[in-house]
Amino acid sequence: MKLLLDENLSDRIIPTITDLYPGSEHIKTLGLINTDDVVIWEYAKTNGFMIVSKDSDFHQRSLLYGHPPKFIYLRIGNCPTSKIVQILRDNLDTIIQFKASERESLLALM
């Protein structure tokens, strides 16, 4: 289960979650920083990623177009990277169920 972390999240998250989410990437390491959301959306769709972001633009795109890709919307303000890591780790079962769902395209986590 691969997550694609948007640029509004730290790339330091990736090494701390790959034991649970192998193959996960940050858009920075893929050379997609400052790339249009449409390009990121298509990259995730083509390569089997779920997008993780605090960006409401992806929220709107998810509602408009559905999935794939699926979108995990982190509804949190500014917080330490460790909090984001904890949210992703604590919600593994929820994220697994979300990925398996045929109907859901958006998962909001707080």
C-alpha angles and dihedrals in degrees: 000000000000125000123199110206117210123229092259087071125068118261086220088077094072099072090049096055106035091096087065099027107034116193093026117150141188118230088236092065089048093053093246100123112137090011121145114265090240091062092048090047092052092045091053091046094049095045101041099250131145110222118233117195148136088223115119090203089072088048090057093044090051092052092046101044105021118208153005105085104043117217129219108200114203104208095196133115126225108325139150119283088242089064092054090048090051092050092052093046095044092050099049094118092047091049091049090052091046092052091050094050115104093200107041121084100165131054118183116202127186 
